[in-house]
Amino acid sequence: MRSGLLSTPRPEPGHLLPALAGSLVILFALPLFLLLDWNISAWALAAVLWLGIHALDFILRRARKDTGNLAASGMQAFGLLFKTLGLLVVLFAAAATSPRLALAAALVYALAYTLELGLSMVAYFGAGR
């Protein structure tokens, strides 16, 4: 690994393409749930969590227009913490009532998130310097 790989400043890539790819994973999971006769509530929980997290992300991104000041970075950190804690609270509450439902929802969400994260990293590290 080159020493300057992580220290080279790059512009922040767009968020739309990775989010859409993750949304396609959620969408393509629906026929799988229907064909395998799995609990559709698990898919719905994953879809609602996915949409809710991205709606909150959109609102926070619009609220912090100036990315250079300290308040914007604080808002970004708060948003990341709030989104993560909110997701975990909902999944743990679902696991307390129905472990299979929570597991299926978490797996669908994790698959979509993994694709989104991977595409974001490719876009970031593949961007010109």
Backbone as JSON Lines, residues from 0, in Angstrom:
{"i":0,"aa":"M","n":[0.85,-1.17,0.0],"ca":[0.0,0.0,0.0],"c":[0.9,1.23,0.0]}
{"i":1,"aa":"R","n":[0.59,2.17,-0.84],"ca":[1.36,3.41,-0.9],"c":[1.12,4.23,0.36]}
{"i":2,"aa":"S","n":[2.17,4.95,0.76],"ca":[2.05,5.7,2.01],"c":[1.12,6.9,1.89]}
{"i":3,"aa":"G","n":[0.95,7.46,0.69],"ca":[0.11,8.63,0.52],"c":[-1.33,8.33,0.2]}
{"i":4,"aa":"L","n":[-1.7,7.06,0.2],"ca":[-3.07,6.69,-0.19],"c":[-4.12,7.33,0.7]}
{"i":5,"aa":"L","n":[-3.91,7.29,1.99],"ca":[-4.9,7.84,2.92],"c":[-4.66,9.31,3.24]}
{"i":6,"aa":"S","n":[-3.46,9.8,2.96],"ca":[-3.16,11.19,3.3],"c":[-3.44,12.17,2.17]}
{"i":7,"aa":"T","n":[-3.73,11.67,0.97],"ca":[-4.0,12.54,-0.16],"c":[-5.42,13.06,-0.07]}
{"i":8,"aa":"P","n":[-5.61,14.38,-0.04],"ca":[-6.98,14.91,0.01],"c":[-7.71,14.68,-1.31]}
{"i":9,"aa":"R","n":[-8.96,14.32,-1.21],"ca":[-9.79,14.08,-2.38],"c":[-11.14,14.76,-2.16]}
{"i":10,"aa":"P","n":[-11.81,15.11,-3.24],"ca":[-13.15,15.67,-3.07],"c":[-14.12,14.59,-2.61]}
{"i":11,"aa":"E","n":[-15.12,15.01,-1.86],"ca":[-16.13,14.06,-1.4],"c":[-16.97,13.61,-2.59]}
{"i":12,"aa":"P","n":[-17.06,12.29,-2.83],"ca":[-17.85,11.83,-3.97],"c":[-19.35,11.97,-3.71]}
{"i":13,"aa":"G","n":[-20.12,11.83,-4.75],"ca":[-21.57,11.91,-4.62],"c":[-22.12,10.73,-3.83]}
{"i":14,"aa":"H","n":[-23.25,10.94,-3.21],"ca":[-23.87,9.91,-2.38],"c":[-25.04,9.22,-3.08]}
{"i":15,"aa":"L","n":[-25.45,9.75,-4.21],"ca":[-26.67,9.26,-4.85],"c":[-26.5,7.86,-5.42]}
{"i":16,"aa":"L","n":[-25.44,7.62,-6.2],"ca":[-25.26,6.32,-6.84],"c":[-25.12,5.19,-5.81]}
{"i":17,"aa":"P","n":[-24.27,5.32,-4.78],"ca":[-24.21,4.24,-3.79],"c":[-25.53,4.01,-3.06]}
{"i":18,"aa":"A","n":[-26.25,5.08,-2.75],"ca":[-27.54,4.92,-2.06],"c":[-28.56,4.23,-2.96]}
{"i":19,"aa":"L","n":[-28.54,4.57,-4.24],"ca":[-29.45,3.9,-5.18],"c":[-29.11,2.42,-5.33]}
{"i":20,"aa":"A","n":[-27.82,2.1,-5.35],"ca":[-27.42,0.69,-5.45],"c":[-27.89,-0.08,-4.22]}
{"i":21,"aa":"G","n":[-27.74,0.5,-3.04],"ca":[-28.24,-0.15,-1.83],"c":[-29.75,-0.29,-1.85]}
{"i":22,"aa":"S","n":[-30.43,0.7,-2.4],"ca":[-31.89,0.63,-2.52],"c":[-32.31,-0.49,-3.45]}
{"i":23,"aa":"L","n":[-31.52,-0.73,-4.49],"ca":[-31.82,-1.84,-5.4],"c":[-31.68,-3.18,-4.68]}
{"i":24,"aa":"V","n":[-30.71,-3.29,-3.79],"ca":[-30.58,-4.52,-3.01],"c":[-31.83,-4.74,-2.17]}
{"i":25,"aa":"I","n":[-32.31,-3.69,-1.53],"ca":[-33.55,-3.79,-0.74],"c":[-34.71,-4.19,-1.64]}
{"i":26,"aa":"L","n":[-34.79,-3.56,-2.8],"ca":[-35.89,-3.84,-3.73],"c":[-35.83,-5.27,-4.25]}
{"i":27,"aa":"F","n":[-34.63,-5.74,-4.61],"ca":[-34.5,-7.1,-5.15],"c":[-34.66,-8.17,-4.07]}
{"i":28,"aa":"A","n":[-34.58,-7.78,-2.81],"ca":[-34.8,-8.74,-1.73],"c":[-36.28,-9.07,-1.58]}
{"i":29,"aa":"L","n":[-37.15,-8.18,-2.02],"ca":[-38.6,-8.43,-1.88],"c":[-39.05,-9.69,-2.62]}
{"i":30,"aa":"P","n":[-38.7,-9.88,-3.91],"ca":[-39.11,-11.13,-4.56],"c":[-38.53,-12.37,-3.89]}
{"i":31,"aa":"L","n":[-37.32,-12.25,-3.35],"ca":[-36.71,-13.37,-2.65],"c":[-37.53,-13.73,-1.41]}
{"i":32,"aa":"F","n":[-37.96,-12.73,-0.67],"ca":[-38.79,-12.97,0.51],"c":[-40.13,-13.6,0.12]}
{"i":33,"aa":"L","n":[-40.69,-13.14,-0.99],"ca":[-41.97,-13.69,-1.44],"c":[-41.83,-15.12,-1.94]}
{"i":34,"aa":"L","n":[-40.77,-15.4,-2.71],"ca":[-40.58,-16.75,-3.25],"c":[-40.27,-17.77,-2.17]}
{"i":35,"aa":"L","n":[-39.5,-17.38,-1.19],"ca":[-39.11,-18.31,-0.13],"c":[-40.1,-18.33,1.03]}
{"i":36,"aa":"D","n":[-41.17,-17.55,0.9],"ca":[-42.23,-17.48,1.91],"c":[-41.67,-17.1,3.29]}
{"i":37,"aa":"W","n":[-40.77,-16.12,3.28],"ca":[-40.23,-15.58,4.52],"c":[-41.15,-14.48,5.02]}
{"i":38,"aa":"N","n":[-40.97,-14.09,6.25],"ca":[-41.79,-13.06,6.86],"c":[-41.56,-11.72,6.16]}
{"i":39,"aa":"I","n":[-42.6,-11.23,5.5],"ca":[-42.49,-9.98,4.74],"c":[-42.29,-8.78,5.67]}
{"i":40,"aa":"S","n":[-42.65,-8.94,6.93],"ca":[-42.43,-7.86,7.9],"c":[-40.95,-7.56,8.08]}
{"i":41,"aa":"A","n":[-40.11,-8.58,7.96],"ca":[-38.66,-8.36,8.07],"c":[-38.17,-7.51,6.92]}
{"i":42,"aa":"W","n":[-38.64,-7.8,5.73],"ca":[-38.26,-6.98,4.58],"c":[-38.77,-5.55,4.75]}
{"i":43,"aa":"A","n":[-40.0,-5.42,5.22],"ca":[-40.57,-4.08,5.42],"c":[-39.78,-3.3,6.48]}
{"i":44,"aa":"L","n":[-39.37,-3.98,7.54],"ca":[-38.57,-3.31,8.57],"c":[-37.24,-2.83,7.99]}
{"i":45,"aa":"A","n":[-36.58,-3.67,7.21],"ca":[-35.32,-3.27,6.59],"c":[-35.53,-2.1,5.64]}
{"i":46,"aa":"A","n":[-36.61,-2.13,4.86],"ca":[-36.88,-1.05,3.91],"c":[-37.19,0.26,4.63]}
{"i":47,"aa":"V","n":[-37.97,0.19,5.7],"ca":[-38.3,1.41,6.45],"c":[-37.05,1.97,7.12]}
{"i":48,"aa":"L","n":[-36.21,1.11,7.68],"ca":[-34.96,1.57,8.29],"c":[-34.06,2.21,7.24]}
{"i":49,"aa":"W","n":[-33.97,1.58,6.07],"ca":[-33.13,2.11,4.99],"c":[-33.62,3.49,4.56]}
{"i":50,"aa":"L","n":[-34.91,3.6,4.34],"ca":[-35.46,4.9,3.91],"c":[-35.33,5.95,5.02]}
{"i":51,"aa":"G","n":[-35.57,5.56,6.25],"ca":[-35.47,6.5,7.36],"c":[-34.06,7.02,7.57]}
{"i":52,"aa":"I","n":[-33.09,6.13,7.52],"ca":[-31.69,6.54,7.69],"c":[-31.27,7.48,6.57]}
{"i":53,"aa":"H","n":[-31.68,7.18,5.34],"ca":[-31.28,8.03,4.22],"c":[-32.06,9.35,4.2]}
{"i":54,"aa":"A","n":[-33.27,9.34,4.69],"ca":[-34.0,10.61,4.8],"c":[-33.34,11.51,5.84]}
{"i":55,"aa":"L","n":[-32.96,10.93,6.96],"ca":[-32.26,11.71,7.99],"c":[-30.91,12.21,7.47]}
{"i":56,"aa":"D","n":[-30.22,11.37,6.73],"ca":[-28.94,11.77,6.13],"c":[-29.13,12.93,5.16]}
{"i":57,"aa":"F","n":[-30.19,12.87,4.38],"ca":[-30.49,13.95,3.43],"c":[-30.78,15.27,4.16]}
{"i":58,"aa":"I","n":[-31.56,15.19,5.22],"ca":[-31.9,16.39,5.99],"c":[-30.64,16.99,6.63]}
{"i":59,"aa":"L","n":[-29.81,16.13,7.21],"ca":[-28.59,16.63,7.85],"c":[-27.62,17.21,6.82]}
{"i":60,"aa":"R","n":[-27.55,16.61,5.65],"ca":[-26.64,17.12,4.62],"c":[-27.1,18.5,4.14]}
{"i":61,"aa":"R","n":[-28.39,18.69,4.04],"ca":[-28.89,20.0,3.62],"c":[-28.73,21.04,4.72]}
{"i":62,"aa":"A","n":[-28.76,20.6,5.97],"ca":[-28.64,21.53,7.09],"c":[-27.21,22.05,7.24]}
{"i":63,"aa":"R","n":[-26.24,21.25,6.88],"ca":[-24.85,21.68,7.02],"c":[-24.27,22.07,5.66]}
{"i":64,"aa":"K","n":[-24.66,23.2,5.2],"ca":[-24.2,23.67,3.89],"c":[-22.72,24.02,3.91]}
{"i":65,"aa":"D","n":[-22.25,24.63,4.97],"ca":[-20.85,25.04,5.06],"c":[-20.05,23.92,5.7]}
{"i":66,"aa":"T","n":[-19.31,23.17,4.88],"ca":[-18.57,22.02,5.41],"c":[-17.26,22.41,6.05]}
{"i":67,"aa":"G","n":[-16.88,23.68,6.0],"ca":[-15.59,24.09,6.52],"c":[-15.61,24.52,7.98]}
{"i":68,"aa":"N","n":[-16.76,24.7,8.57],"ca":[-16.74,25.21,9.95],"c":[-16.96,24.1,10.97]}
{"i":69,"aa":"L","n":[-16.72,24.43,12.2],"ca":[-16.77,23.46,13.29],"c":[-18.18,22.96,13.56]}
{"i":70,"aa":"A","n":[-19.18,23.82,13.41],"ca":[-20.56,23.41,13.66],"c":[-21.01,22.34,12.66]}
{"i":71,"aa":"A","n":[-20.57,22.46,11.41],"ca":[-20.95,21.48,10.4],"c":[-20.35,20.11,10.71]}
{"i":72,"aa":"S","n":[-19.12,20.07,11.17],"ca":[-18.52,18.78,11.51],"c":[-19.15,18.19,12.76]}
{"i":73,"aa":"G","n":[-19.55,19.04,13.7],"ca":[-20.26,18.56,14.88],"c":[-21.61,17.98,14.52]}
{"i":74,"aa":"M","n":[-22.3,18.65,13.59],"ca":[-23.59,18.14,13.14],"c":[-23.43,16.81,12.41]}
{"i":75,"aa":"Q","n":[-22.36,16.67,11.64],"ca":[-22.1,15.42,10.94],"c":[-21.84,14.3,11.95]}
{"i":76,"aa":"A","n":[-21.05,14.57,12.97],"ca":[-20.77,13.56,13.99],"c":[-22.03,13.18,14.76]}
{"i":77,"aa":"F","n":[-22.84,14.17,15.13],"ca":[-24.1,13.89,15.82],"c":[-25.02,13.06,14.93]}
{"i":78,"aa":"G","n":[-25.1,13.4,13.66],"ca":[-25.95,12.66,12.74],"c":[-25.54,11.21,12.61]}
{"i":79,"aa":"L","n":[-24.24,10.97,12.5],"ca":[-23.74,9.6,12.39],"c":[-24.06,8.81,13.65]}
{"i":80,"aa":"L","n":[-23.84,9.41,14.8],"ca":[-24.14,8.74,16.07],"c":[-25.64,8.48,16.21]}
{"i":81,"aa":"F","n":[-26.46,9.48,15.9],"ca":[-27.9,9.34,16.04],"c":[-28.46,8.27,15.1]}
{"i":82,"aa":"K","n":[-27.97,8.25,13.85],"ca":[-28.43,7.24,12.89],"c":[-28.06,5.83,13.36]}
{"i":83,"aa":"T","n":[-26.84,5.66,13.84],"ca":[-26.4,4.35,14.29],"c":[-27.17,3.88,15.51]}
{"i":84,"aa":"L","n":[-27.31,4.76,16.49],"ca":[-28.05,4.39,17.7],"c":[-29.52,4.12,17.4]}
{"i":85,"aa":"G","n":[-30.12,4.93,16.55],"ca":[-31.52,4.7,16.18],"c":[-31.72,3.36,15.5]}
{"i":86,"aa":"L","n":[-30.82,3.03,14.6],"ca":[-30.89,1.75,13.9],"c":[-30.76,0.59,14.89]}
{"i":87,"aa":"L","n":[-29.79,0.69,15.79],"ca":[-29.58,-0.38,16.76],"c":[-30.75,-0.52,17.74]}
{"i":88,"aa":"V","n":[-31.32,0.58,18.18],"ca":[-32.45,0.52,19.09],"c":[-33.63,-0.2,18.43]}
{"i":89,"aa":"V","n":[-33.91,0.15,17.19],"ca":[-35.03,-0.49,16.49],"c":[-34.75,-1.98,16.28]}
{"i":90,"aa":"L","n":[-33.54,-2.33,15.88],"ca":[-33.23,-3.74,15.65],"c":[-33.23,-4.54,16.96]}
{"i":91,"aa":"F","n":[-32.73,-3.96,18.04],"ca":[-32.77,-4.68,19.32],"c":[-34.2,-4.81,19.84]}
{"i":92,"aa":"A","n":[-35.03,-3.81,19.63],"ca":[-36.44,-3.92,20.03],"c":[-37.13,-5.01,19.22]}
{"i":93,"aa":"A","n":[-36.82,-5.07,17.93],"ca":[-37.4,-6.13,17.09],"c":[-36.88,-7.49,17.52]}
{"i":94,"aa":"A","n":[-35.6,-7.57,17.89],"ca":[-35.03,-8.85,18.33],"c":[-35.65,-9.33,19.63]}
{"i":95,"aa":"A","n":[-36.06,-8.4,20.47],"ca":[-36.69,-8.79,21.74],"c":[-38.05,-9.42,21.51]}
{"i":96,"aa":"T","n":[-38.74,-8.99,20.46],"ca":[-40.08,-9.53,20.19],"c":[-40.04,-10.7,19.21]}
{"i":97,"aa":"S","n":[-39.2,-10.6,18.19],"ca":[-39.12,-11.65,17.18],"c":[-37.7,-11.74,16.64]}
{"i":98,"aa":"P","n":[-36.91,-12.64,17.18],"ca":[-35.51,-12.74,16.77],"c":[-35.32,-13.04,15.28]}
{"i":99,"aa":"R","n":[-36.17,-13.89,14.71],"ca":[-36.04,-14.21,13.28],"c":[-36.33,-13.0,12.41]}
{"i":100,"aa":"L","n":[-37.32,-12.24,12.79],"ca":[-37.66,-11.03,12.04],"c":[-36.49,-10.04,12.08]}
{"i":101,"aa":"A","n":[-35.92,-9.84,13.26],"ca":[-34.81,-8.9,13.4],"c":[-33.58,-9.38,12.64]}
{"i":102,"aa":"L","n":[-33.31,-10.68,12.67],"ca":[-32.16,-11.21,11.96],"c":[-32.3,-11.03,10.46]}
{"i":103,"aa":"A","n":[-33.48,-11.35,9.93],"ca":[-33.69,-11.19,8.49],"c":[-33.61,-9.72,8.08]}
{"i":104,"aa":"A","n":[-34.19,-8.84,8.88],"ca":[-34.13,-7.41,8.57],"c":[-32.69,-6.91,8.64]}
{"i":105,"aa":"A","n":[-31.95,-7.34,9.65],"ca":[-30.56,-6.92,9.78],"c":[-29.71,-7.43,8.63]}
{"i":106,"aa":"L","n":[-29.96,-8.64,8.18],"ca":[-29.19,-9.18,7.05],"c":[-29.46,-8.42,5.76]}
{"i":107,"aa":"V","n":[-30.72,-8.11,5.5],"ca":[-31.05,-7.36,4.29],"c":[-30.44,-5.97,4.36]}
{"i":108,"aa":"Y","n":[-30.57,-5.32,5.51],"ca":[-30.0,-3.98,5.67],"c":[-28.48,-4.02,5.54]}
{"i":109,"aa":"A","n":[-27.85,-5.02,6.16],"ca":[-26.38,-5.12,6.11],"c":[-25.89,-5.36,4.69]}
{"i":110,"aa":"L","n":[-26.61,-6.15,3.93],"ca":[-26.22,-6.38,2.53],"c":[-26.31,-5.1,1.72]}
{"i":111,"aa":"A","n":[-27.38,-4.35,1.9],"ca":[-27.53,-3.08,1.19],"c":[-26.47,-2.08,1.63]}
{"i":112,"aa":"Y","n":[-26.21,-2.03,2.93],"ca":[-25.21,-1.09,3.45],"c":[-23.81,-1.44,2.96]}
{"i":113,"aa":"T","n":[-23.5,-2.74,2.88],"ca":[-22.19,-3.17,2.41],"c":[-21.96,-2.76,0.97]}
{"i":114,"aa":"L","n":[-22.98,-2.91,0.13],"ca":[-22.84,-2.48,-1.26],"c":[-22.67,-0.96,-1.33]}
{"i":115,"aa":"E","n":[-23.45,-0.24,-0.55],"ca":[-23.34,1.22,-0.55],"c":[-21.95,1.67,-0.08]}
{"i":116,"aa":"L","n":[-21.46,1.06,0.97],"ca":[-20.14,1.41,1.49],"c":[-19.04,1.08,0.48]}
{"i":117,"aa":"G","n":[-19.14,-0.09,-0.14],"ca":[-18.14,-0.48,-1.14],"c":[-18.1,0.47,-2.32]}
{"i":118,"aa":"L","n":[-19.26,0.84,-2.83],"ca":[-19.3,1.78,-3.96],"c":[-18.81,3.16,-3.54]}
{"i":119,"aa":"S","n":[-19.11,3.57,-2.33],"ca":[-18.61,4.86,-1.84],"c":[-17.09,4.86,-1.74]}
{"i":120,"aa":"M","n":[-16.52,3.77,-1.28],"ca":[-15.07,3.69,-1.18],"c":[-14.41,3.66,-2.55]}
{"i":121,"aa":"V","n":[-15.0,2.94,-3.48],"ca":[-14.46,2.92,-4.85],"c":[-14.53,4.32,-5.45]}
{"i":122,"aa":"A","n":[-15.63,5.01,-5.24],"ca":[-15.77,6.37,-5.78],"c":[-14.77,7.31,-5.11]}
{"i":123,"aa":"Y","n":[-14.54,7.15,-3.82],"ca":[-13.62,8.05,-3.1],"c":[-12.17,7.79,-3.5]}
{"i":124,"aa":"F","n":[-11.75,6.54,-3.44],"ca":[-10.35,6.24,-3.74],"c":[-10.07,6.23,-5.24]}
{"i":125,"aa":"G","n":[-11.11,6.11,-6.05],"ca":[-10.91,6.17,-7.49],"c":[-10.98,7.58,-8.04]}
{"i":126,"aa":"A","n":[-11.34,8.54,-7.19],"ca":[-11.45,9.93,-7.64],"c":[-10.07,10.51,-7.93]}
{"i":127,"aa":"G","n":[-10.04,11.44,-8.86],"ca":[-8.78,12.1,-9.19],"c":[-8.3,12.95,-8.04]}
{"i":128,"aa":"R","n":[-7.0,13.12,-8.01],"ca":[-6.4,13.89,-6.91],"c":[-6.4,15.32,-7.2]}
